[in-house]
Amino acid sequence: MSHTLAEVFQYASQYIRLAPLTFATPPAGGRTGDPALSIGDWVRQTLLAPPFAWRWNRGTTTITTVVGTQDYVVSTASAVTMTAPNPTTVQITSNVLTLSSAGFGGTTVFGATVNFAGFTHASLLFLNGTSGTVISSSSTVLVVAYNNANVGPISEVGGVATASVFAAPSFGWLEKATLANGGESKELEIALALGEDLQTNLPVKIAAQLDNGTGTVTFRLLPAPDKIYSLKLTWQQAAPSFTATSGTWSPFPDYMFHLYSTGVLAKAYEYLGDSRWPFTMNMFLKQLVSFHGGLSESQVNIFLSERLIFQSSNQDSALKTQQRVSSRGLQ
């Protein structure tokens, strides 16, 4: 998880004649760092979307059902407190705050939300209640993206800097649900949404019925349980968003560099109107299916047929455009 978005774009730039993919002054409504940030988000979301379940991206919990109760509220977020007595160094670059201290009491992950209790340094103060997004962290360094609105005049100097860290919503999609009672277990069918049922019986379906966007998910069983069961849920974590090119490719292991770098290159070609983008996109999709290795033949066929046909139509369009340009050059 050590590779950053900037490293991948540095790799890709060698194939696109060093064309810029980040802009310090974006157009109205855009983000500083785009299109690189958006391309990174697209690739990461594609890799973490159904049907691709990864062993290092799972979250689990176990619920004890209640007779006649269909809905169960589960928190998929966690919290930890980081305390840094008098940060030793503070660096601010392009709306990114880096705090270094020997005394952070915990660590968090990329994409978490930090509520600052009052970091004070030089002429900057993060007022109580303001927030930023974690780019990276360790036991000694906290790197956070912030908004200029979070910075106010000095109201106090010194003291202990404490940040309560709340993990970003981690629920992406439900991978598996198993119901157990005594020595027997049953895997439930996963649905998109389920209606209410006043009758009680052995549940056969489950749905992630509601998601409040802050890590709390309501799961619904159908029908309502007729007895007490142990319900084990396994889900895939949601894809975090890039807020700066210094962000890492968490949660991907470093050995997947070849895969997400190919996806970035394909999207870079597409952005620049390069005729190589359909071929590279097809290569990315095929590499993804091959590397994952856990899909059934029907899942592979559905995934590739839907996307490769789309890419083929774009490839035909790109080829015709290139042929028209070539023909004009011969006249």
C-alpha positions as CSV (number, residue, x, y, z in Angstrom):
1,M,0.0,0.0,0.0
2,S,3.0,2.3,-0.3
3,H,2.6,3.4,-3.9
4,T,1.0,6.8,-4.4
5,L,-1.2,8.2,-7.1
6,A,1.7,10.5,-8.1
7,E,4.0,7.5,-8.7
8,V,1.5,5.8,-11.0
9,F,1.0,9.0,-13.0
10,Q,4.7,9.4,-13.3
11,Y,4.9,5.9,-14.7
12,A,2.0,6.7,-17.1
13,S,3.5,10.0,-18.2
14,Q,6.2,8.1,-20.0
15,Y,3.6,6.7,-22.5
16,I,1.7,10.0,-23.0
17,R,4.7,12.2,-23.9
18,L,4.7,13.8,-20.5
19,A,1.3,15.4,-21.1
20,P,0.1,17.1,-17.8
21,L,-2.7,15.4,-16.0
22,T,-3.0,17.7,-13.0
23,F,-4.0,21.3,-12.9
24,A,-3.3,23.7,-10.1
25,T,-6.1,26.0,-11.2
26,P,-9.1,23.8,-12.2
27,P,-12.1,25.0,-14.2
28,A,-15.2,26.2,-12.3
29,G,-16.6,23.3,-10.2
30,G,-13.5,21.2,-10.7
31,R,-10.9,19.9,-8.1
32,T,-7.3,20.9,-7.8
33,G,-5.4,17.9,-9.0
34,D,-7.9,16.7,-11.6
35,P,-8.2,14.9,-13.9
36,A,-5.6,12.7,-12.1
37,L,-7.8,12.4,-9.0
38,S,-10.9,11.5,-10.9
39,I,-9.0,8.9,-13.0
40,G,-7.6,7.4,-9.8
41,D,-11.1,7.3,-8.3
42,W,-12.5,5.6,-11.4
43,V,-9.8,2.9,-11.4
44,R,-10.1,2.2,-7.7
45,Q,-13.9,2.0,-7.8
46,T,-13.8,-0.4,-10.7
47,L,-11.4,-2.7,-8.9
48,L,-13.5,-2.7,-5.7
49,A,-16.9,-2.9,-7.4
50,P,-19.0,-6.1,-7.7
51,P,-18.3,-8.9,-8.6
52,F,-14.7,-8.5,-7.5
53,A,-14.4,-9.6,-3.9
54,W,-10.9,-9.4,-2.3
55,R,-9.6,-11.3,0.8
56,W,-7.8,-8.2,2.1
57,N,-10.9,-5.9,1.6
58,R,-13.4,-7.7,3.8
59,G,-15.4,-6.5,6.8
60,T,-17.4,-8.9,9.0
61,T,-19.8,-8.9,11.9
62,T,-22.1,-11.3,13.7
63,I,-25.7,-10.5,14.7
64,T,-28.0,-12.4,17.0
65,T,-31.5,-12.2,15.4
66,V,-34.7,-11.5,17.3
67,V,-37.9,-13.4,16.7
68,G,-40.2,-11.4,14.4
69,T,-37.6,-8.6,13.8
70,Q,-36.7,-8.0,10.1
71,D,-34.3,-5.0,10.4
72,Y,-30.9,-4.9,12.0
73,V,-28.8,-1.8,12.2
74,V,-25.0,-2.3,12.0
75,S,-22.2,0.2,12.3
76,T,-19.4,-0.5,9.8
77,A,-17.2,2.4,11.0
78,S,-14.7,2.4,13.9
79,A,-13.1,5.2,16.0
80,V,-9.7,5.9,17.5
81,T,-8.2,8.9,19.2
82,M,-4.9,10.4,18.2
83,T,-3.1,12.6,20.7
84,A,0.0,14.6,19.8
85,P,1.6,16.7,22.6
86,N,3.0,19.8,20.8
87,P,3.6,18.5,17.3
88,T,7.3,18.8,16.5
89,T,6.9,19.8,12.8
90,V,4.0,21.2,10.8
91,Q,4.1,21.5,7.0
92,I,1.3,22.9,4.8
93,T,1.5,22.5,1.0
94,S,-1.4,22.9,-1.4
95,N,-4.2,22.4,1.2
96,V,-2.4,19.4,2.7
97,L,-1.4,19.6,6.4
98,T,1.4,17.3,7.6
99,L,1.8,16.9,11.4
100,S,4.8,15.1,12.8
101,S,5.1,14.1,16.5
102,A,6.7,11.3,18.5
103,G,3.5,10.9,20.5
104,F,0.5,10.0,18.3
105,G,-1.5,7.6,20.4
106,G,-3.0,5.7,17.4
107,T,-3.1,5.3,13.7
108,T,-5.8,5.6,11.1
109,V,-6.2,4.9,7.4
110,F,-6.6,6.8,4.2
111,G,-10.1,8.2,3.8
112,A,-10.9,8.6,7.5
113,T,-12.4,11.8,8.7
114,V,-10.6,13.8,11.4
115,N,-12.4,16.2,13.8
116,F,-9.8,18.6,15.1
117,A,-9.9,19.7,18.8
118,G,-7.6,22.6,18.1
119,F,-4.2,22.2,16.4
120,T,-2.3,25.5,16.8
121,H,0.8,26.4,14.9
122,A,2.3,29.8,13.8
123,S,-0.6,31.8,12.3
124,L,-2.9,28.8,11.7
125,L,-5.5,27.3,14.0
126,F,-8.0,24.5,13.1
127,L,-11.0,25.6,15.0
128,N,-12.8,23.1,17.2
129,G,-15.3,21.0,15.1
130,T,-13.6,21.6,11.7
131,S,-12.6,18.5,9.7
132,G,-10.3,17.2,7.1
133,T,-9.6,14.0,5.2
134,V,-6.7,11.7,6.1
135,I,-4.4,11.1,3.2
136,S,-1.9,8.9,5.2
137,S,-0.9,8.3,8.7
138,S,1.4,6.4,11.0
139,S,2.3,6.4,14.7
140,T,4.3,9.5,14.2
141,V,2.9,11.4,11.1
142,L,-0.6,12.5,10.2
143,V,-1.3,13.9,6.7
144,V,-4.6,15.6,6.2
145,A,-6.3,17.4,3.4
146,Y,-8.2,20.5,4.6
147,N,-10.2,23.5,3.4
148,N,-9.1,27.1,3.7
149,A,-12.3,27.6,5.6
150,N,-10.9,25.4,8.4
151,V,-8.1,27.9,9.1
152,G,-8.8,30.8,11.5
153,P,-6.9,33.3,13.6
154,I,-4.9,32.3,16.6
155,S,-7.1,32.2,19.8
156,E,-4.7,30.2,21.9
157,V,-1.1,29.0,21.8
158,G,0.4,25.7,23.1
159,G,-1.5,23.0,24.8
160,V,-2.1,19.4,23.7
161,A,-3.3,18.8,20.1
162,T,-5.9,16.0,20.1
163,A,-7.8,14.6,17.1
164,S,-10.7,12.2,17.4
165,V,-10.5,10.0,14.3
166,F,-13.7,8.4,12.9
167,A,-13.2,5.9,10.1
168,A,-14.9,6.7,6.9
169,P,-18.0,4.6,5.9
170,S,-16.5,1.3,5.1
171,F,-19.5,-0.6,3.7
172,G,-19.3,-1.2,-0.1
173,W,-21.4,-4.2,-0.9
174,L,-22.7,-7.3,0.8
175,E,-20.7,-10.3,-0.3
176,K,-22.1,-13.2,1.9
177,A,-24.6,-13.8,4.7
178,T,-24.9,-17.0,6.6
179,L,-27.6,-18.0,9.1
180,A,-26.8,-20.6,11.8
181,N,-28.7,-22.3,14.5
182,G,-27.3,-25.2,16.5
183,G,-25.2,-27.3,14.2
184,E,-26.8,-26.2,11.0
185,S,-26.1,-23.2,8.7
186,K,-27.6,-21.7,5.6
187,E,-26.4,-19.2,3.1
188,L,-28.9,-16.5,2.4
189,E,-29.8,-15.1,-1.0
190,I,-28.7,-11.5,-1.3
191,A,-31.3,-9.0,-2.7
192,L,-31.2,-5.3,-3.6
193,A,-34.2,-4.4,-1.4
194,L,-36.9,-6.4,0.4
195,G,-40.4,-5.6,1.5
196,E,-41.9,-6.0,5.0
197,D,-43.2,-9.3,6.1
198,L,-45.4,-9.9,9.2
199,Q,-45.0,-13.7,9.0
200,T,-42.2,-15.5,10.8
201,N,-40.2,-18.3,9.3
202,L,-36.7,-19.4,8.4
203,P,-35.1,-16.3,6.6
204,V,-34.0,-17.0,3.0
205,K,-33.1,-13.5,1.8
206,I,-31.2,-10.5,3.0
207,A,-30.7,-7.0,1.7
208,A,-28.6,-4.0,2.7
209,Q,-31.9,-2.0,2.9
210,L,-30.6,1.4,4.1
211,D,-27.2,3.2,4.3
212,N,-27.0,6.6,6.0
213,G,-23.7,7.4,4.4
214,T,-21.8,7.6,7.7
215,G,-21.1,3.9,8.2
216,T,-24.5,2.8,9.6
217,V,-26.2,0.1,7.5
218,T,-29.7,-1.4,8.0
219,F,-29.9,-5.1,6.9
220,R,-33.4,-6.6,6.3
221,L,-34.2,-10.3,6.5
222,L,-37.1,-12.0,4.6
223,P,-39.2,-13.5,6.1
224,A,-38.8,-12.3,9.7
225,P,-36.9,-14.9,11.8
226,D,-39.0,-17.5,13.5
227,K,-36.3,-18.2,16.2
228,I,-33.0,-16.9,17.4
229,Y,-30.2,-17.3,14.8
230,S,-26.6,-16.3,14.5
231,L,-26.3,-14.2,11.4
232,K,-22.8,-13.6,10.1
233,L,-22.3,-10.9,7.5
234,T,-19.3,-10.4,5.2
235,W,-19.0,-7.3,3.1
236,Q,-16.5,-5.6,0.8
237,Q,-15.2,-2.3,2.0
238,A,-16.1,0.9,0.1
239,A,-13.5,2.5,-2.2
240,P,-12.1,5.7,-0.6
241,S,-11.6,8.8,-2.8
242,F,-8.3,10.5,-3.7
243,T,-7.9,14.0,-2.3
244,A,-4.3,14.6,-3.4
245,T,-1.8,12.9,-5.7
246,S,0.2,12.0,-2.5
247,G,-2.6,9.6,-1.5
248,T,-1.8,5.9,-1.5
249,W,-3.5,3.1,-3.4
250,S,-5.0,1.7,-0.2
251,P,-6.3,-0.9,0.3
252,F,-4.5,-2.6,-2.6
253,P,-1.3,-4.5,-1.9
254,D,1.8,-3.3,-3.7
255,Y,1.9,-6.4,-5.9
256,M,-1.2,-5.1,-7.7
257,F,0.7,-2.1,-9.1
258,H,0.7,-3.6,-12.6
259,L,-3.1,-3.8,-12.5
260,Y,-4.1,-0.3,-11.4
261,S,-1.3,1.3,-13.3
262,T,-2.7,-0.2,-16.5
263,G,-6.2,1.2,-15.6
264,V,-4.7,4.6,-15.1
265,L,-2.9,4.5,-18.4
266,A,-6.1,3.5,-20.2
267,K,-8.0,6.4,-18.7
268,A,-5.2,8.8,-19.5
269,Y,-5.2,7.7,-23.1
270,E,-9.0,8.2,-23.2
271,Y,-8.7,11.7,-21.6
272,L,-6.1,12.7,-24.2
273,G,-8.0,11.2,-27.2
274,D,-5.2,8.8,-27.9
275,S,-6.2,5.9,-30.2
276,R,-4.5,3.4,-27.9
277,W,-7.1,3.8,-25.2
278,P,-9.6,1.1,-26.3
279,F,-6.9,-1.6,-26.6
280,T,-5.4,-0.6,-23.2
281,M,-8.8,-0.5,-21.6
282,N,-9.5,-4.0,-22.9
283,M,-6.2,-5.2,-21.6
284,F,-7.0,-3.7,-18.2
285,L,-10.4,-5.4,-18.0
286,K,-8.9,-8.8,-19.1
287,Q,-6.0,-8.5,-16.6
288,L,-8.5,-7.7,-13.8
289,V,-10.6,-10.8,-14.5
290,S,-7.5,-13.0,-14.9
291,F,-5.8,-11.6,-11.7
292,H,-8.9,-12.0,-9.6
293,G,-9.4,-15.6,-10.6
294,G,-12.4,-16.1,-8.4
295,L,-15.3,-15.5,-10.8
296,S,-17.4,-18.2,-12.4
297,E,-17.4,-18.6,-16.1
298,S,-20.8,-16.9,-16.4
299,Q,-19.7,-13.9,-14.3
300,V,-16.6,-13.6,-16.5
301,N,-18.7,-13.7,-19.7
302,I,-21.2,-11.2,-18.4
303,F,-18.6,-8.7,-17.2
304,L,-16.4,-8.8,-20.3
305,S,-19.2,-9.0,-22.8
306,E,-20.9,-5.9,-21.4
307,R,-17.6,-3.9,-21.3
308,L,-15.6,-5.2,-24.2
309,I,-18.5,-4.6,-26.7
310,F,-18.7,-1.1,-25.4
311,Q,-14.9,-0.7,-25.9
312,S,-15.1,-2.2,-29.4
313,S,-17.7,0.4,-30.5
314,N,-15.5,3.1,-29.2
315,Q,-12.5,1.6,-30.9
316,D,-14.3,1.5,-34.3
317,S,-15.1,5.2,-33.8
318,A,-11.5,6.1,-32.9
319,L,-10.2,4.1,-35.9
320,K,-12.7,5.9,-38.3
321,T,-11.6,9.3,-36.9
322,Q,-8.0,8.4,-37.4
323,Q,-8.6,7.2,-40.9
324,R,-10.4,10.5,-41.8
325,V,-7.5,12.5,-40.4
326,S,-5.0,10.4,-42.4
327,S,-7.1,10.8,-45.6
328,R,-7.2,14.6,-45.3
329,G,-3.4,14.6,-45.0
330,L,-3.1,12.8,-48.3
331,Q,-5.3,15.2,-50.2
